[in-house]
Amino acid sequence: MSNRLATRIGLPAPEDRLAGALDLVRFHEPTVGALARTKGSLFLLAQVTGHEPALARAAADALAQVEHDYYYDLSAGALGALGKALAGANRRLYHQRGRLGIPRRSGVSVVALAIHGREAHVAKLGPAAAVILRGGRMYELPPPPAVREEDPRIRERRVAATLGEALEIQPYTWQGELAPDDRLALVSRNLAQVVGVDELKHALSGLRPAAAVEHLERLFQIRGGRGSDGILAVEITALPATATTHHLEPVRPAEPLAGLPDQSPVPLADAIGRLLHQIGDGWAAGQRAVGRGVLYAFNILFAFVPRRRPEYPRQILRTAVVEEGRRRRIGLVGMVAVAAMLAAGSTVASLPSAKPAEAIPRAEVARTAIEEAHTLIAQVEARIDGLDLIDRAPESAKELLNGAFAALQRAAGAGIPPAALERLRTRVDAGLDEIYAVARIRDASVVTSLAAAFKDVHPLDMAVATDGSLWVTDTGRGRVIRVDPLNGELRVVYRAGQALGSRTAGDPWLIATAATDVVLVDRQRQAWRFDLQEQEPRPLSLPGLDAIAPSSHLLSALQHRPPLEIFNLYLVDAGSGAVDKWTPGNVVPVVYANGPEPFLEEEPDLPAAEARDLFVDANLWLLQARTVTRVNFGTPQPQADYSLDSPPDGEVRPQLDYRILDGATVGDRELFYVYDAANARIIAFQRADGSFVRQWLAPRLGPAAGILDEVLAMSVASVADGPPVAVLLTPEAVVRVVLE
């Protein structure tokens, strides 16, 4: 029996459908071997409830999003990728429901079928159904459980009857084996109820898929059906096994000189070529000899040039005179210090102070402000049935806390010391942190102190290699420092000015890492490659660096063909605003024979030259001051389709200044982590739709209070479970923080 299966599908003809039917059918059978082996074929049906044109657009967008996410996601199996794609389409439709103008009583239900090898995977949201016909019996997929045996989690998943009704919904899934002559169908619930289950079963079992679909559509119209009429039929057939009909035989060349070294057909051409090479070598050796002779001649000539004899002191000062001069200088310094103290005292005495007539009103203002802050905080912290106002009415609690914050500002302006208001300010900040999803960093440790280990250190950037080592570029003395994250050991692996073969190392400029290499570009437009085991700089040919603007600062690398240890390089040219891409050859170590190619196919909404950071995975992401530009395979996405949500605390922190971007996978969630320099915080966003997740601030007091004031580079490691760990590069040290 053959192990290969093929599909034969049947679709409804557009001219045979009713005018008001909005259901959509979409399928994709890959022609590329890699997609066919890893993902298989995908069949989709969207059941539309309603008659508004916006529903058809929403259904088409949802099916396109499901197909893209299913073939794009390689982090899970076929069933997991199908469920995640359906959940992602639900979240996208949830956020865009108002923009698309979808009425409340209308909706879109989607059922998806993936056939991978001899397995079928089904995922659905809403009433649209999938059925399988085997051995003369028809079953619904996924099979509905009995009411008494139904899992409460399944009932929770089936609460939402349409896409976009709720934000977080788990699709209903099923997987199973397929056999030849199986019949499957994706069918609208409305069509199945009008034509009847028996008629649906007889049509699928007795007719080919196309004829069965045509028969069911006509029967639906004859019986007066209206509205949703979507159907897609699939027949599983077995492909015959191939047989070997002819054995290949090796062919040997009849040429007797095959395999011998190539020689020129022109007589004496090889001998003349060798002679010319010898003449060229002799000419170069003669030039070097003449140069050495001229140098020696000038050295001998300069040896006879007369020089001025050094003059020695003719008198020695007496000790008393020297001591008197020292006392005179010390006295002059003392008089200058006394004059400075008198000037400082006069300045302090002349500063304006509160008059007695103004001191009493200012004290009254401070007292009133503190009492108001006490009252507002007490209202927020008052508990009813074990819940404070933040749990019962977050919006009211936010208004009261903002009022308390303003009252404390008035008290501080009236002359109350900050230390006296610290306890009240801590209570206000704790409430605002809970409302605005703010977490304070509690676990922070120093990996290594660069300022203590080196003099004149000015860190520029940091790259985290695949083995976990940290590579820091220092512009103070032109160094590249490797940091061991386990024990904090430091090692200088590159210095500006050192001789590396025939080249001289320049000041570090750009750094990136991928596979088992670290790539460095210096200010002399030279590229270097560091192997993670050898940790020695090797020259790397990177054509086209001379055309890069000096103000460029974004370089990233992505492994080209895992597990091959070669990678693509991406660079943002700050002068032209282009994104250049270097593609390697299929050799190890990596070699770039050709110059860069432009990666962007069109101009993005926000200029790429103004990008703050660059992140590359399967897509390319450009971090701007307030959002991110997503580039899918060279095509920038409009900001209306993808952008980062604004943090919820815009009333308190209206200014945004995003500087650093990194991505990580936490559990089954793919997140972006962004450093906001305007507010000294780290913000997490969903990578799929850019929605806000959480933010972290430094503690108000303690040694780690200023840990996020100035961050130069950031790397967040992916974790399967538990909070992720971020490694931060500050002007003086490398710090590790836990984002709980």
N, C-alpha and C positions, 0 to 999 in steps of 0.2 A: 504494500500500500504506500502511496506517495505521502510524504510529510508536508508537502506544500499545498496551500489553499489559495483559491482565487475568489473574487467577489463579482457578482453581476447585480447591478442596481437598477431601480426603476424610479423615475421622477414624474410628477404631474406636469402636463403640458400647460404653458401659460394661457393658451387660448381656450382650454377646456375648463378653467377655473372661473368661479363667480367674480363679479366686479368688485364686491366689497371684501374679498378675502385678502388678509394681510400677512398670513403665515409665510415664513421663509424657510427654505431648505438650503443647506450648504454642505459640501463634502470636499475632501482633499485626499487623493491617492498619490503618494510621493513617487516621483520618477528617479530620484537620487537614491543610490543604494544605502548611504548612511542613514537617511531619514527613514527609509523603509525598514531597516534592521532595528533601529532604536525606538521608533514611534509607531510605525504602521500607518493604516488609513484611519481617517477621522470623518464621521458623519454627524451632522448637526440639524436640529429642527427647533424652530422658535414658534410657539403657539401664542398668538396675539389676541388679547381680549379687549375689544373696543374698535372704533372706526376712525380714530384721528390719524392723520398722516405722520404725526410725530412718533407714534408707536412703531411704524415701519422703520423709520430712521434709527430709533433706539434698538430695535431688534437686529438690524443689520450691523450696527456698531458692536452689539454684544457678541454676535456670532464671529465677527472678524477678530475681536479681542480674545475670545476663547481659542480660536484656531492659532493665533499668533503666540499666546502664552503657552499653549500645549506643546508646540514644536520648539519653542524657545527654552523651556525649562528642562534642564538635564539633572536637577538635584534630586529627583525622586523617580519611581517607576511610572509606568503608563497610567495606572489608576490614581496614584498620588498627584501626578502632573495634571490629570484631567480634573480632579477635584479642586486643586489650587487655581486652575484657569477659570473654572466656573465661579469660584468664590471671588476672584479678582474682577470678573465681569460684573458680579453683583455689587461690589464696592464702587466700581466706576459708575454704574447706573444710579447708585444711591446718591453719590455726590452731584451728578449731572441731571437729576430728575427735574429740578426746577428750571434749569436752563433749556432742556429739551421740551418743556411744556407738557409733561405726561399727566393726565388727570388722575385723581385719586382712585376712581373705580375701574381704571384700566390697568393693564399689566402685560408683562412678557414672561412666558414660561419657556425654559430651555431644557432639552434632553440631548445628551451627547453620547455617541457610541464610537469607541476606538477598537479596531481589530488589529492586533499585533501578533503575527505568527498564527498560532492555533488558539489564541485566547481572545476573549471579548471583554471589554471594560465599559461600564455604563455609569453615567452620573447625570442627575436631574435635579431641577429646582422647579416646583410648581406642578400643575396637573398634567402636562405633556408626558406621554408614556412611551415605553419601549417594550416590544413583545418578541418572543422567540417561538417558533413552531418546530417541534421535534417529535418524531414518532407519532404523528397524527394528533398531538396535543399542543395547546398553546398556553404559554406562561407569560406573566407580566414580569418585566425587569425594571428595577429590583423587585423581588417578590414581596408583597405587603405582608407583614406579620399579623398574627391573630391579635385581637384587642386585648385579651387577657395575658398574652405573652409579649406585648409590645414594650420595648425598652423606652423609658422616659426620655432618654437622650434623642431617640428617633422622633418621638413626638415633638421635641423641641426643634429639631431640624425642619419639621414639616409645618411649623407655625406660619412661615412666610409662604404665600401662594404665588408670588411673582418676584422677579428680580428687582432689586432696589427698594424693597419694602423695609428691610432692616439692614444694618451695617455689617454685622458678623453673622453669617449663616453657613452651616456645614452642609454641603450637598449630600444627597442620598445616593450611595454608590453600590456597585455589584461588579464581580468579575467571575468568569468561568470558562471552561473549555468549549471549543467549537468542534463540530464534526461535519463531514461532507453531507450535503443535501439539507442542512439547517436553513431555515428561513427566518430572517429578522426584519422588523419594521419599526420605524419611529413614527408615531401616529398622534394626531391631535385628539384630545379627550372628547371634543365636540363631535368630530367625525366618527369616532368609534361608537358613541352613543346613538348617533343617527342611523348608521348602516347596520349596527348590531354586531355582537361578538361572533355569532355563528357565520354570518356573511363574510366578516373579516378573515376568519379562519379558513373558510372554503376558498376564498379568492387567493390567499397567500399560498395555500397548499396545492391548488390545482392549476395555477397560471404562472407564467413567467413574471418577474418583477414588474416590467413595464406594462404588460397586459393587466396584471392585478391592480396596479395603481390607477390605470385608465378606467377599469370596471368599477372600482370603489368610488372614484370621483363622479362618474355618471350616476351611480346608485344614490350618492349623497344628494345630487341635484334633483333626482326623480322623487325622492322622499321629502323634499321641501327643506333641505338643510340650508342654514344661513350662517355666515360668520366664519369661524376658524375651520379650515379644511386641509391642514398640512399633513403630508404623509411621505415617507421614503422607505422603499422596500429593498432588501439586500438578500441575495441568494448565495450560499456558500457552496463552491464546487472544488473538487480535487484536481490538481494538475497531474498529468501522467508522468511517471519517472522517466528520465532520459537514459539512453543506452549508448555505449561506446561502439561506433560503427567502423572506425578506422584508427589504427595505431600510428602515431607519428614516428618517423624515422629520422635520425640525425643526418644532416647534409654536410659533407666535408668539402672545402674549397679545392678546386683543381689548380689554383695558382701555386706554383712551386716556391715563390718568394714571400708567401703570406707569413706574417709574424716577424720578418726581418726589420731592422731599423730603417726609417725612411731616409732616402738619399735623393739629391737633386738629379733630375734627368739631364741637366746641362753639364757637359764635360768641364772638369776643373772648377766647378762652381763652389764645391765644398772647400777645396784647398784655398781658393781665393778668399772665401769668407773667413777662414781661420787666420790667414795672413793679415786681413784688415783688422780683425780683433787684436792680434798681437801688436800691430802698429798703434792702435788706439791705446792699448795698455802702456806701451813704451812712451807715448806722448804724455799720458797722465803722470807716469813716474818721473819724466823729465821736468814737468812743471813743478811737482813737489820738491824736487832737488834744487831747482832754481830758487824757489821760495825760501827754503832753508838757508841757502847760501846768502841771499840778500839779508835775512834776519841776522845771521852771524856777522856779516860785514858791518851792519849798523851797530851791533853791540860792541864790536872792536873799536869803531869810530867814536862812540860815545864815551868809551873808557879814557880817551885822551883829552876830553873837553875839560878845561880848568873849572874848579869849584871854589866857592867862597869858604874860607876857613871859619869854623865856629868861634864866637867870641865868648869868653868866660867873664864872670863878674870881677871887677877890679876892687870892690869894697864890700865889707860885711857890716850890716846894720847892728847897732848895739842892742842888747836885750832890753834895756830900760826904755828905749824909743819904741820898740815893738810892743811892749806891755802898755805903754801910754796910749798908743793907737787903738789897741784892743779895748781898753777901758772907755775911750771916747766913743767907739762904735756901740758898745753896750749901753752907755748912757743915752745916746741918740735913739736907740730902739725903745728904751724905757719911756722916754718922753713921748714918742709916737703912740705907745700903748695907752698912756694916761690920757692923751688928747682924744683917742678913739673912744675910751670909756666915757669921758665927759660928753662927747657928741652923742653917744647912744643914750645916755641918761637924759639929755635935753630933748632928744627926739621922743622918747617914751613919755616924758612929762608933758610934751605939747600935743600928744594924741587926744582926740575928742573923747570925753567921757560923759556918761549920763548925768544930766543935771538933776538936782533933788526934785524939781517939779515933774521930770519925766520918769524918774525911777519908780514911783508908785504906780502910774498907769501901766508900765511895762511889767511890773510884778503881778498886777491884776490880770493882764493878758496871759501871762505864763500860767497863773493859777487856773484861770478859766479853761485854757487849752488842755492842761493836764487832767482836770476834772472831766472834760468832754471825752478825752481819749479813754479814761478809766470807764466811763459809762458805756461807750460804744463797744469796748472790748468785753465788758461784762455781758452785754446783750448777745454778743456773738458766742461767748463761751457758756451761756446758760443752757442747761440740758433739760430736755423734755422727753420722757420715755427713753432715756439713755442716749439721745441724739442731740448734738449741739446745732446751732443755726447753720453751720457750713453743711452738715448732712441733710438738714431739713429744707433749707432755701439758700442755695449757693449764691444766687444773684443778690439777694438782700444782704447776706453776709459780706459779699464783696463791696457793696456800697458802704456798709458800716465800717469795714476795715480801711477802705480808702479815706473815709472821713477821719478815722483815728490817726492814720498816717499824716494827713494834712494838719491835724491838731498838734501832733508832735513836731512838725516842721515849724508851726507858729511858736511853740514853746521854745524851740532851739533859737529861733530868730529873736525872741525876747530876752535872750541871755542865759538860758538854762544850760549848764554844761552837758555835753553828750553823754558823759558817764552816768549822770543822774537819770537820763532818759533811756538807758540801755535796756533795762528790764522790760519796759513798756514796748520799746521798739522790737525786742525779740519776740514778744507775744504777737504783735501785729504781723511781723514777717512770717512767723510760723503759720498763721491763718492764711495769709496770701499765698504762701508756698503750697499749702494743701489745695487751694482753689485753682491755682494756675499750674498744677502738676509739676512742682519744683521739688527736686531732691537735693539735699545738701551732702556734699562729699564728706564721708566719714573715714574712709580708709585710704590714706595717701602715704607713700613712702618714697624716699630718694634712692634711685637705682645707682647713680654715681654723681659726684660733684665735679663738673668740668672746671669751675673757677678755682677749686682747691688743688686740682691736679696739674693745671697748666696756667702759665702766665699769658696775659694779653690774648684771651680767648674770646672770640665773637662768633657764636654759632650762627649758621645760615639756614641749614635744612637738615633733615634726617630721613633716612630710608631704612625700612625694616626688611631684612632678607628672609628667604624661606626657611633658613635654619634658626630664626629668632634673633640673630645678632643685629645690633643697631649700628648704622654707619652715619656719622655726623660730619658735616662739612663746616670748617672753621675758616673765616676770612681774616682773622686777626694775624695769623702767621702762615696762612695758606696750607692748612693741614686737613687730612681726612682721618678721623678717629673712629676705630672700631670698639664698640662697647659690648661686653658679654653681659646679658641681662641677668644671668644667674648669680654671678659673684661681683658684678660691677667692675671687672678688670678692663683697663684701658690700654689700647695699643695704637700708635700712629702708623698707618699703612701707606701714607702718601704725604709728601712735603713739596711745596712749590720751590722750584729752583734745583731740585735734585736731578742728576743725569740718569736718564732711563734709556739705555742704548744710545742711539743717535739723536734722541730728543731730549728736551729740557722741560720738566714739569712746570705748568703754570698754576695760577691761583684757581681753586675750585670754583665752579660756576653752577652746573646742573648735575643732579644725581638721580638715578632710578635703579630699580632692581626687579628681576624676574628670573624664574628657573633657578639655576645655580650660579648666577653672575650678578655683579653690581657694575653699572655703567656710570662713568664720570666724564663730564665735559668741562675742560678748563677754559680760562679766559683767552688763551691763545688759539682757541678753536681746535683743540686736540681732544680726541676721545680715548678713554682708557677703560679696560675691562679687568675686573677683579674676580678671580675664581674663589668661591667661598672656602675651599680647602687650602689653596696656596696662599691667598690673601696678598698677592703681589700684583702691581699694575702691569698690564700688558697693553701694547698699542692696539687700537681698534680703528679700522678705516670706516669713517662715517662721512661720505661725500655730501657737500652742500652746506656744511656748517658755516662757511665764510659768509653766506647770505643772511644768516640769522641776526636779528636786531640785538644790540647789547643789552637792552632792557628786558629781554625775554627771561622768564624764570620758571616755566612749567614744562617738565619732562616726565613722561611715564612710560612704563614697559608692560607688555602683556605677552605671556607665553604663546608662541605661534601654533605649534602642533604638539600638544602633550602626547606621549612623554618625552618628545625630543626636546633637548635643552637649548632651543632657539626661541627668539622672541621678537615681536614688533616693537618699534619705538615711536612714540607720539610726542610732538613738541608744538607748543603754541607760540607763534611768532608775534611778539608784541608790536612790531613795526607794521607788518602787513595785515595782521589779524587772521592769518591762515593757520590751519592745523596741518602740520607736515607729518607724514607717515613713512618710516623706513621699514622695508620688508626684507628679511634675511634670506640667504640661500639655504638649501637643504644639506648643510654640512655643519659639523661640530669640531672646534668651537665656532661660534656664530660669526658670520661674515656678511657685510653689507656692500655688495658690488655696485649698486646703483644709487643715485641720489634720491631725495625724498619725493613723494607724490602727495598732491593735495587731497586731504581726507574729506573735507566738507564739500558736498555737492551743491549747496546753496547757502546764502547768507542767513544766519540765525536772527531771531528777533532782537537779541542783545549781542553787542559786538564781542567777538571772541578775544580781541586784543585787551579788553578790560576784565577778563576772567581772573579770579583770585586763586583758584586751584583747579587741578585736573585729576580726574579719576577714571580709570578704564577697566571695565570688565567685558562682558559681551557687547555692551554699549560704551559710548564715551560721554562723560558728564563734565560740564564746564560750570564751576561755581562762580556766581555773580555776587554782588553786594547784598542782595535780598532774596535770591532764588537760585535755581539750577536750570541750566539748559541741557536737555536730553538729546543726544545724537544717536539715531538708530542706523547703523551701517552707513554712515556718511550723510544722512538726511536729518537736519535739526528739526525737532518737534516744536510747534508753536507753543508759546507760553500759555495760551488758552487751553491747550490739551494736557500739558504737564508743567507743573510748577510746585514749589514748596508752599505749604500752608503757612500763614503768619502765626507766630506763637500766640496763645490766648491772652498773654499779659501785655497786649499792646497799649493799654491805658497807662500802665506803670512804666513800661520800657518801650517807648515808641521808636527809638532809634535802633537800626539793624546795621551791622557791619560784619558780614560773613567773610572769614579769612581762610579757613582750612576745611577740607572735605575728606572723609574716609568712609568706607563701607565695611559692614561685618554682618554675619549671619548669627543670630541669637535664637537657638532652638530651631523652629521652622519659620522664623520671621527674618526677612532681609531688610536691614536698616541702614540709613545714612546717619553719620555723626558729623555735625557742623560746629565749628568754633566761632562764636559771635564775640568779636573783640569789643564792640560798643558796650556790651553788658557783662563781659567776662564770664561767659557761660558756655556749656556744651549742650546742643539740642539734637534730639533723635527724631528722624522722620521715617515713615514707611517708604521703602524704595519703589514699591509698585505704583503708588498714586501720590506720593509726596505729602501724605497727611501727618500732622503733628502727633508725636508719641509721648515724649517726656523731655525734661531739661534738668541740668545739674548746675548748681552754683557752689562756690567755695564756702566753707563755714564762715560765720560772721566773726568768730574769735578763735584764737589759737595760732599755732605756728603755720598752719596751712591756710590761713585766711586770704593770703594773696597769691595762691598757687595758680589761679587762672587769669591773673592780671595781664600777663604777656606770654602768650604761647606761640612759638615759632614753627612747630611741626607737631603732628598728632597721628597716632596709629592705634586702631582698636582691633583686637584679636577676636575672631569668631569663636563661639563656644556652643557646645551642644546643650548644656544645662547650666543654670546659675548666671549671675551677673557678669557682663564682659569687663575686661581690664583694658584701660587706655594708657599708652605710654606717651608722655608729653615732653617736648623739648623746650626748655626755658632758657633765658640768657645765661644762667649760671649752672644749671644741672639738668639731668634727665630724671623725670619723676614718673612713678607708676600710681594710678588712681583706679579705684573700683567703682564702676557706675552702677550702683544698686538702685 
